[in-house]
């Protein structure tokens, strides 16, 4: 299922994840807060999409609990090494799932819905120039889980500022 993130608010994405998972606070069993073990090729006791989605949902809960999350969520990119590592990890994920054009479109959508600023969008597209074009896959549509994971990356980057 393809979705346009501009059609959804943060609360709506959480609700979608909860409805698709059936257990928003469920444990993914991997001990990995993001449930990324299966993406990184690590074995986990549960690598189902529902477990992955539950991990993403749990990662987004602090945004809501903090009560101070206002759009845009990411106003500036962190400038330290950890921030750059996370930026490249996120962009590589998007490139592998959506290709260069799909990644550029996703970043534009994230800016249009207020997840990132126009400046962040421009800087992220500049970062893409430093990534090997061969690493990109054939373009496919990003699904709700891909957008939820992007929102987790955005939240983590915002918390680094």
C-alpha positions as CSV (number, residue, x, y, z in Angstrom):
1,X,0.0,0.0,0.0
2,X,1.4,3.3,-1.0
3,X,0.7,6.5,0.9
4,X,1.3,10.1,0.5
5,X,2.7,11.4,3.9
6,X,1.2,14.9,3.2
7,X,-2.2,13.3,3.7
8,X,-1.5,12.5,7.3
9,X,-0.6,14.2,10.6
10,X,1.8,12.7,13.2
11,X,-1.2,11.6,15.3
12,X,-2.8,9.9,12.3
13,X,0.4,8.0,11.5
14,X,0.5,6.8,15.0
15,X,-3.1,5.7,14.8
16,X,-2.4,3.9,11.5
17,X,0.5,2.0,13.0
18,X,-1.6,1.1,16.1
19,X,-4.4,-0.2,13.9
20,X,-2.2,-2.2,11.6
21,X,-0.2,-3.6,14.5
22,X,-3.1,-4.3,16.9
23,X,-0.7,-3.8,19.8
24,X,1.0,-0.4,19.9
25,X,3.0,-1.2,23.0
26,X,3.9,-4.8,21.9
27,X,7.5,-6.0,22.3
28,X,9.4,-6.8,19.2
29,X,11.5,-9.3,21.1
30,X,14.7,-8.1,19.6
31,X,15.9,-5.8,22.3
32,X,16.4,-3.2,19.6
33,X,14.4,-0.1,20.4
34,X,13.8,0.6,16.7
35,X,13.2,-3.0,15.7
36,X,15.9,-2.6,13.1
37,X,17.7,-5.9,13.7
38,X,16.1,-7.6,10.7
39,X,17.0,-4.7,8.5
40,X,20.6,-4.9,9.5
41,X,20.7,-8.6,8.9
42,X,20.8,-9.3,12.6
43,X,18.8,-12.2,13.9
44,X,16.0,-11.5,16.3
45,X,13.3,-13.6,18.0
46,X,10.6,-11.9,16.0
47,X,11.1,-10.2,12.6
48,X,7.5,-9.8,11.5
49,X,6.3,-6.6,10.0
50,X,4.0,-6.2,13.0
51,X,6.9,-6.4,15.4
52,X,8.8,-3.9,13.3
53,X,5.8,-1.5,13.3
54,X,5.4,-1.9,17.1
55,X,9.0,-0.9,17.5
56,X,8.5,2.2,15.3
57,X,5.4,3.1,17.2
58,X,7.2,2.9,20.6
59,X,10.0,5.0,19.2
60,X,7.4,7.8,18.3
61,X,5.7,7.8,21.7
62,X,8.2,10.1,23.3
63,X,7.4,12.8,20.7
64,X,3.8,12.8,21.9
65,X,4.6,12.4,25.6
66,X,7.0,15.3,25.5
67,X,4.2,17.5,24.3
68,X,6.7,20.0,22.8
69,X,6.8,18.5,19.3
70,X,5.8,21.3,16.9
71,X,6.1,21.4,13.2
72,X,8.6,21.5,11.6
73,X,9.9,18.6,13.7
74,X,13.4,19.0,12.2
75,X,14.5,22.6,11.9
76,X,18.2,22.1,11.5
77,X,20.5,19.1,10.8
78,X,22.9,18.2,13.5
79,X,26.5,19.0,12.6
80,X,28.4,16.4,14.7
81,X,29.7,13.1,13.5
82,X,26.8,11.1,15.1
83,X,24.3,13.3,13.4
84,X,26.0,12.9,10.0
85,X,26.2,9.1,10.5
86,X,22.4,9.1,11.2
87,X,21.7,11.3,8.2
88,X,23.6,9.0,5.9
89,X,22.0,5.9,7.4
90,X,18.5,7.4,6.8
91,X,19.3,8.5,3.3
92,X,20.8,5.1,2.4
93,X,17.6,3.5,3.7
94,X,15.5,5.8,1.5
95,X,17.7,5.2,-1.5
96,X,17.6,1.5,-1.1
97,X,13.8,1.6,-1.0
98,X,12.9,4.4,-3.4
99,X,15.9,5.2,-5.5
100,X,17.2,8.7,-6.1
101,X,14.1,10.2,-7.5
102,X,11.8,8.6,-4.9
103,X,14.1,9.8,-2.1
104,X,14.0,13.3,-3.5
105,X,10.2,13.2,-3.7
106,X,10.0,11.8,-0.2
107,X,12.1,14.6,1.2
108,X,10.0,17.1,-0.7
109,X,6.8,15.6,0.8
110,X,8.4,15.6,4.3
111,X,9.0,19.4,3.9
112,X,5.5,20.0,2.6
113,X,3.9,18.4,5.6
114,X,6.1,20.1,8.0
115,X,8.3,17.2,9.2
116,X,11.5,19.1,8.0
117,X,12.2,22.7,7.0
118,X,13.0,23.7,3.5
119,X,16.6,24.3,4.6
120,X,16.8,20.7,5.9
121,X,15.3,19.4,2.7
122,X,18.0,21.2,0.6
123,X,20.8,20.1,2.9
124,X,19.6,16.5,2.8
125,X,19.5,16.6,-1.0
126,X,23.1,17.9,-1.0
127,X,24.1,15.0,1.2
128,X,22.6,12.7,-1.4
129,X,25.2,13.9,-3.9
130,X,27.8,12.3,-1.6
131,X,26.2,8.8,-1.8
132,X,27.1,6.3,-4.5
133,X,24.4,6.3,-7.1
134,X,25.0,2.6,-7.6
135,X,23.8,2.0,-4.1
136,X,20.3,3.1,-5.0
137,X,17.8,0.5,-6.0
138,X,15.1,0.6,-8.7
139,X,12.4,3.0,-7.6
140,X,9.5,1.6,-5.6
141,X,6.7,3.3,-3.7
142,X,7.4,3.9,-0.1
143,X,4.8,2.4,2.2
144,X,3.5,3.5,5.6
145,X,6.3,1.6,7.5
146,X,8.9,3.4,5.4
147,X,7.4,6.8,6.3
148,X,7.1,5.8,9.9
149,X,10.8,4.9,9.9
150,X,11.6,8.2,8.3
151,X,9.6,10.0,11.0
152,X,11.7,8.1,13.6
153,X,14.9,9.2,11.9
154,X,13.6,12.8,11.9
155,X,12.7,12.6,15.6
156,X,16.2,11.2,16.4
157,X,17.9,14.0,14.4
158,X,15.7,16.7,16.0
159,X,16.6,15.4,19.5
160,X,20.3,15.8,18.6
161,X,20.0,19.6,18.3
